[in-house]
Each structure stands twice: as C-alpha cells, then as structure tokens.
Amino acid sequence: MGDKKSMTEEEVRRLSWRCRRGLLELDIVLQRFSENHLATLSAQELLAFDSLLDLPDNEFLDVVTSRIKFTSIDVLTAKQLDALAMQSVLTKLSVNEEING
C-alpha cells in the first residue's frame, strides 16, 4: 500500500457507497467530492476522509462547513491523523460545498 496515489476500483466503490448519507446537503457535497477528488487522494488523505465518514451526519456537516473544527472532535483527534491531510480533504470538501451553496 504505502504512498500509492490511486485507489483500486473496489476501494473507490466502497468509499463512494459510504458517501451516501441521510442529509441532502451532505449527499450533494460528498457526491461532487467523490466525482472530483476521491480517486486522486493520497494515502493520508484517504485515512482522513475515511475517518470523517465515520462521523454522524450532523457532526460531519458541521466540520465540512467549518461550524466546528475537526480538532475539537475527540474521535478524530484520538486517531492521530495527519493534520495537513485532513485540512486538504476539508478544503476540497468546502470548495464543493460553496459550489452547491
């Protein structure tokens, strides 16, 4: 695995499936993100994104829209994720959010 830059089709499908959420706003943001960025994420960005997908919808949306910082969520800080990778993912997600806003 290492630092590979591209995912297998199976990995893309798995993460794309996990992007289906209960909140329409989050679904729209994640659909655009999946189409535009998912297949090109670095290994560290994938870990960060996968961790975000573990959050409940409302909390996830609050992080994506910068209502709360990811560093204030214990579940994320406990995983000791790469902060730059997480910020990169959130930036890509927020750009998509603004396009849809």
Secondary structure by P-SEA (a helix, b strand, c coil): ccccccccaaaaaaaaaaaccccaaaaaaaaaaaacccccccaaaaaaaaaaaaccaaaaaaaaaccccccccaaaaaacccaaaaaaaaaaaaaaaaaac
